Amino acid sequence: MRYAVISDIHGNLEAFQAVLEAISKDRVDRYLSLGDVVGYGADPSACIKLLKTLSPEVLVAGNHEWGVLGQFELGYFNDAAKAAIEWTKTRISKEEIEYLRSFKLAYEGKDFALVHGSLDAPEEFSYILNDYDAYHNMKFMKPPVCFVGHSHVAGIFYSGTRVKLATGKITIEPDRKYVANAGSIGQPRDSDPLAAYAIYDDKEATLEIKRVSYDIKKAQEKILQAGLPPILAYRLAQGR
């Protein structure tokens, strides 16, 4: 089975469409979504609608979903993120709200687990940023691979070691545990503005992180026209 692993779309329709066009050439069978389809960007409703058409095998919730749903304290967010959440609440329908409510906090199957933050306390949305964080998460893993989002930084940790991959493929070894961040589609923060996603092939035991260019200027213009905080537009070109 070949899976497309997508994360942190953040209302960026231009990036999402570009990624899906690239994935259409990757011969994937199913999608896995790691949360934060909304927040920051100017097209939350369109991104929700597009995500629904993919019928992902697993959908986990991000902190921005929980913020929109009123299940996560808004004091956690910085001012720009908080403003975007409040704005998003006024731009999506009741049906779309209920769709976001259907997302799981975490998922664990035989071959992989999914969580937006960390498995030890999914509802706290902790970041996995370094070897120590990844090692701690591995303590709670039963399957060999755990996909995470949240940091917007693409990379793979295994046996306490991080491999930084702007792009690249690794082979999953049976005696190791892996914590893999597919990066962000809608707002990368690893100094690379290209949208990121991953392809996981459980038959070939491979994991590949890919990057895709998109119309950043158009996404920026939409954010500014919507009256969202300008920093949310400017940072897209910087990938941070």
N, C-alpha and C positions, 0 to 999 in steps of 0.2 A: 504494500500500500504506500502510495506517495501522498504526503500531506503538505499543504501550504500552511505555514504558521504565520499568522498576521497579528499585529499588536499596535496599540497606541495610534489609532487612525486620527483621532482628535478632530473630527469635523473637517478634515482636509480632503475635499472631494477630488481635487486635481491629483493629489498624490495617490489616493486610493484607486482611482481609475487607471492611472499609469501602472500601478503595481498589478492590478488585475489583468491588464493587457499583457504584461510580462508573464504572469502566471499561466495565462492561456497557452503559452508555448512550452510550459514546463511539464505537461502531461500529468497533472495532479489528479488524485481520486477524491480527496476530501480536504476540507478546511478545518483548521483549529484557530480559534480567536481568543486572544489573551487580554481583552478588555480595553477600556478607554476609547470606545468608538466616538464618544462625544467629548466636548471640552476644547477650548482654545480656538478652534477653527470656526468658519462662518457657515458651514453646511452640515449641521448635526442631523437634520431630518433626512437629507439626501443620503448621507452615509449610512444611517440606520436602514433605510430602504434597500440600499445596495447590499449591505451585509446580509439582510434577510434573504435576498435572492440566492445567496451562496449556500444556504442551509448548512452552516457549519456543524460538524459532528459534535464539537464541544464549544460552548461559549462561557467564558469566565468573566466576572465583573471586575472592573477597575475602580479606583477611588473616585473617578469622575462620574461614573454611573451611580455610585452610592451617594455622591454629593448631590446629583440631580434628584435622586429619589428621597433625599432627606434622611438617609441612613448613616451618614458620615458627617461629623461636625465640620462646618465650613471654616471654623477657626484654624483648622489644619492647613488650609490652602493659603498661598500668598494672594495679594490683592488682585493681580491680573487673573489668576486662575479662578478666584472667587467671583469676579465680575463675569467671567465667561460662563461659569456654571449658572449664575442667576439669569444671564441672557439666554442660555440654552433652554432653561425651563419654560421660557415664553415662546420658544420656536419649535417645540416638538409636540406631537399630538398625544392624547390619552392612550391610544393604541401603541404608540412608540414607547411611552412610559412603561406600559405593561410588558412590552418586549424586553426592555432593559431590566425589568424586575425578574424576568425569567432566567437571567444569567446566574450561573453557579458561582460561589466564592472560590471553590477549588474543585479539581477533578483528579481522580486517581484510577488509572486503568492498569492492565497487566504490563503494557510496554512503555507507558509514559504518564506523567502527571502534568497538570497545568495549574498555574496560580498567577495572579497579577503581581503580587509582591513576594511573600515568602510563606512556605508551608507551615511554619511553626505557629503562626497566628494570622491567617489570611485576612481577617477583618481589620487588622492594624495596618495593612499595606506597607510593610517595611521594605526598604530597598536592599537589593543584593548588588553591592558595589565593588566588593573585593574578595580575596581568597577566604578570609575569615567568614564573611557572610555566606558564601557559597558552601563552605564546609559545614556550617551550622544548618543550612537548609538540607544538606545531604543526610543528616541524622534523621530527618522525617520522611525520607524517600524510600518507598518500597520498589517501584519500577526503576530501571537504570537511567532514565532520562526525565528531567523535569524542565518544562518550558516556562519561562517567566517573562514579564514585561516591566513596566513602571519606570525604569531608569532611563529609557530611550537610548541606551548604549548597547549596540550589538556586540556580542561576545560569548564565549563558551568557557565554562570552568569545568575541570575534571581533576579528581584527586587533589583538590586544593590549589590547582594551578589554572591561571587564566590564559586563554589564547585570544588575543585581540584580532578579530577578523573584520576588516572593512568589507572584504568579500573572501570567499574561500570555502573549501569542503574538507570535512574530517570524516574518518571512519570511526563508528561507535564500537569500542572494544567491549567484549562481554564481561570482563572483570573490573570495569570501572563504572562510576556514577558520573553523570553529566548534568550540569545546570546550564541551560542554553537560553540566552536572550536574543530574540530575533531582531531586536532593534525596533525603531518606531517608523511607521509609515508616514504619519502626519507631522511629526516634529522631532527629527533626530537631534541628539545632543552629544554626538561624539565628534564634533567638528567636521562632519561630512553632511552636507545638506541633502544628499540623495536619499530617497525613501528606501527603507530597509524591510526585508522579509526573509523567511527561511523556508527551505524545502527539506523535509525529513522523509527518508525512504527506509521503512522498517525491514523491507526484504533485503536491500543491499547494505543496510546498516550504515547509512551515510546521513550527514547533516551538512547543509550548505547555506551560508548566508549570502544574500544577493542585494544589490543596490540598483535603484532605478531613478533616472532623471524625470522631472515633471515640471509643469509650468508654475514655478514658484511665484513669479510676478503676479499672475492671475489670482493665486491663493492669497497673496498679500493684499492685493487691491480689495478683495472681498471682505477681508477682516477689517480693513480701514473703513470701507463703506458701511459696514455693519455697526460701526461705532464701538467696536471692541478695543481693548487697550492696545495701542500701537506696538508695544514690545512684542506682542504675539505675532505680528506680521514681520517685524524686522529680524527677529531671531531665525526665521525660516531660512534666510539666505546664508546665515552663518553656521547653521547646523549645531546650535547650542541653546 
